[in-house]
Amino acid sequence: MRPDARILMIRNDKLGDFMLAWPAFSLLKRSLPEARLSVLVPAYTEPLARISPWIDEVLKDPGPSAPRAEQLALARQMRERDFDVVITLFSSFRVGFLCRLAGIPYRLAPATKLAQVFYNQRLRQRRSRSIKPEYQYNLDLVRHFLEQQGVSAAEELQRPYLRFEPGEVAASRRALMAEHGIPAEHRLVFLHPGSGGSANNLDPAQYARLAAGLRSRHGHTVVISAGPGEEELARQLTQRLRAQGVASLAYLSRQGLLAFCRQLQGADVFISGSTGPLHIAGALDRPTAGFYPASRVNSSLRWQTLSAPERRLAFSPPEGDDMRRVDVDAAAALISERFLL
């Protein structure tokens, strides 16, 4: 393969899945620095894709519900780019068909589902066994491709994978604290109670008990963040915490995804279920505390954050998906001890 190959990578599902692909983007681009790396993503992850230091071009996926004309237009766009390679980290029948229709000569995807018939290169991963983190499965596909090309893989990148300028982050944090009258010495505990349709999550009462159980040396404020459609949940939880004497506020970002990410880089700890915002915080290498079902496919191992091991905690029920069995009091004590005291 020539050094300046045109490569398309696809991770066009949810926000958290996209963030767990950043190590794969990084490894590929640093191993083939002269290659042109394009990615296919949905509209809601496009802002993050455009600021990645390893991505040269962003193609927007119209999504599975888009009309046939838009699907064919995407295939034409892919064909016009004259890609040499496509590496699909998460495949679907639709995406596989479009890659084949675009005439991309080298097409690599996991050897799962019916979609694999559209790929001439496959790697059997058995992700459903969940024996390693999701980001490692993504890296395995890139390493497989590089090995086939006789290219040595670059050394693994040091965290964080996502980073904003410290001055911008400090300014965002100061502005938030000034707007809500938060004492300068307070730690900022971001708590995201929504699930976005992902894995089972704690209920609002559990999050309220968890937040009320947190302890810090110099005081802290709980910042309740919300995604689209979750604003009322954030307001109700904030009111509940204030009634219990817990310093808290509802953070409803009106400035878009990147502004939210800058605020997360200034967080002292981020707490949520297995959601996209949790994985943004992980890519920023912020301390994370995630709540996961104990089932294999949704396990804390499979969906662990990109934070360094000493910066991440994971909590699950003794077994199964019943999150009511999570010991939130013990979780609050451990989060406090590790990140706030």
Secondary structure, 3 states (H helix, E strand, C coil): CCCCCEEEEECCCCHHHHHCCHHHHHHHHHHCCCCEEEEEECHHHHHHHHHCCCCCEEEECCCCCCCHHHHHHHHHHHHHCCCCEEEECCCCHHHHHHHHHCCCCEEEEECCCHHHHHCCEEECCCHHHCCCCHHHHHHHHHHHHHHHCCCCCCCCCCCCCCCCCHHHHHHHHHHHHHHCCCCCCCEEEEEECCCCCCCCCCCHHHHHHHHHCCCCCCCEEEEEECCCCCHHHHHHHHHHHHHCCCCEEEECCCCCHHHHHHHHHCCCEEEEECCHHHHHHHHCCCCEEEECCCCHHHCCCCCCCCCCHHHEEEECCCCCCCHHHCCHHHHHHHHHHHHHC
